[in-house]
Structure formats: structure tokens, C-alpha cells
Amino acid sequence: MKVTVLQENLAQGLGVVSRAVSPRTTLPVLANVLVATDEGRLRLSATNLELGITCWIGAKIEEEGSTTVPARTFADLVHTLPSDQVHLSLDVETQTLNVRCGTSNTDIKCIDSQEFPPFPVPEMDGAVRFKADEFKEMVQQVTFAASTDEARPVLMGVSVTVDGDQVTMAAADGFRLSVRTATLDTPAPQAVNIIVPARALNELARILSASEEEEIAMVVPDGRGQVIFRAGNVELVSQLIEGTFPDYKQIIPRSYTSRTLVATESLLKACKQAEIFAREGTNVVRLDIKTARSEMEPSEVEVSAISEETGKNETIIEATVDGSDLLIAFNVRFLREVLEVIKTPNVALETTAPNAPGVVRPVGDDRFIHVIMPMHLG
């Protein structure tokens, strides 16, 4: 293998795929990045057997070939090289990769590419195609609600269903539920009902944030237990989570006795202040919803948190309340996290009773709904 590539492109490609490298593994090759020539480009791939990322970068190919290079060593080296052409040449017999750039000349011991796990080659004809920006927003609005408890693997994933031109993503951890819907420009060739690990979707959103791609394609190969996403020169393969996702539609309250409209930014700031004190104790934030006592006075929400060690915090926010007064408590981190992913200026909080779930909706956007369980008012 003899290849010439720009340092900037190589560093960027390694930055994308290195996130899939296994940090602790009994298989040494999984700590490496596959470097291979591929139809006039250089292919970089990394996998931890659950998640795999491939990135293709432009290169001048003088001699075809492939090897696997220790990921951390290679990435750290490339980042220190000058912004110039990098010459890569492989001694196949000794599996040594020579890296030359400017006055720098390095030899890195590699592992034969035959030991690297094979990646699937997807047929993209039957792909489901999303707008990249909308897909990234959907991921950001649901993955934070997925569980991190390995005892319930199904809840560590995101339910992704596609039916015609309608797509729904949902995540829940037993204390909260996030559901986001969207309409595709082109209906999907076939229905999809899968559970994708939240971590894989977060990696995908991160890749999309750094790219200028306008479209992302998703393929679910038959019988592989995998999902493949492709956006431009990057491809991500993830194992699917087996099991049945809970019927979350039963959790969403059908009605409410009180609907409170507040400015999203005001409630978010109040929650951030309350969290400073709530995190010292039980993580509880109290929302005291008060209807207007007269036409001259606005309705309001008093957001408060108490810590026996550090003190207490109270913030009063103007609101529009349709319904009755209510005092309800939530986990302040859960409430803050949902407010951070809401894009509309105003948000609605629908409540029924102090011991019943609350529903958070962006005002003017019916594609997103979040259900949050209340906490006990001590």
C-alpha cells in the first residue's frame, strides 16, 4: 500500500471513526483502525462489534493495500503533523506502516487487516431517506430519555418505526418518555420497526453536526440484526436491540385538569437555578402553579428547590394557566433536559394531580411530546 493524503482530511477521518474503537478489549485488532484503499479513496473503519463507523477520504493511491493501525497512536501522531501531505507506505511482510510528513518520519507496528471483522456492504436501493437536520433534531429530542441501566437493555434503545411517510422515535427509562414524529418527503419502500441503541444514534447525530450533508439513508438488512446509516462519506453500522419496546402510547395521559403556558427560556433558567440546590439533596424541584386571583394579576408558576445544607431557591415566572391551582414536584434534571431540547419560544405543561404524570409540549409544534413522572412531595 502506498497512499498520499492531506493531513487535515486524515485527522478529520480518524476523529470520526475513532469513537467506535473499543477502549477495553481482549481482541487487540479492535483497538485498531482499518486503513484500506477502496476504489480510488482511502477507507478508515473502526468497530467494537456493536457499533462500527467507516469514513472515506480523498487520496492519491499509488499502490493498493490494507492494514490495521493502533487507533490512539495513529490519531495522536496525525494530529501533531504539519498541515501538509502525508505519505503512507506499508511493508506487508513486517506489517509496518511508514508515515512521512514534512520532516517527520514514523514507523508504526500494525496488525494484518485479515483479522479485522468484516463490514456489511449494504444495498441502498430500499433505503429510508431522512432530511439530515430533522433526523438530528429527532435524535436529540429522544435519546436523552433512554435508560442507562443495563438490566433493561430494551430501554437503552430508541424505538424507530417507519410506516409509509410517517416516522416515530420514542425513548423511555421508566420515569420519563420522549416521543418525536416526522413526515418523510418520500414514503419508505417498506415498514420498519426496530430498536436502535441510543449511543449509536448519538454518535450519528454528532457526525451529522460536523458534516454538511442534507440527507441520511437508513437500511435494515434482512436477518442481520443490524441497521446501517449512510450520510455522504460516512457510514455507521449498529447492532439492533432484540426485544419488544413497551407500548408507550398507554402511558401518555389523554386529558388534563390544568394547562400552564410559560416562556421556555424562563422556565429553563429557573430549573437551572433550582438544580444548584436540588442536586445536594433529593433532586426535587417544586412547581406551584397559581391561577390569576384577579384580572389585574397574571397567573404564575413558583419554581423552588430546598437543600438542608446549602439553602433554598425560588423563582416566580409569569404564566397563562387554563385550569386550577396545583403543586407538583419533578426530578429537576429530567425537567431541565427536556426544556433544553425544545425549540419553540413557549412550552405547555399539562397536569392532572400531584401524583399523576405531567406532559410537556412545545407550543405550536405537535410533533414532540414528553411525559415525566412526578416525585413525592415530602
Secondary structure, DSSP 4 states (H G I P E B T S, - for coil): -EEEEEHHHHHHHHHHHGGGS-SS-SSGGGGEEEEEEETTEEEEEEE-SSEEEEEEEE-EEEE--EEEEEHHHHHHHHHHS-SSEEEEEEETTTTEEEEEETTEEEEEE-B-GGGSPPPP----TT-EEEEHHHHHHHHHHHGGGS---TTSGGGGEEEEEEETTEEEEEEE-SSEEEEEEEE-SS--SS-EEEEEEHHHHHHHHHHHHHS--SEEEEE--TTS-EEEEEETTEEEEEEPPPS----GGGTS-S--SEEEEEEHHHHHHHHHHHHHHHTTTT-EEEEEEE--SSTTS-EEEEEEEEETTTEEEEEEEEEEEEE--EEEEEEHHHHHHHHHT--SSEEEEEES-TTS-EEEEETT-TTEEEEE------
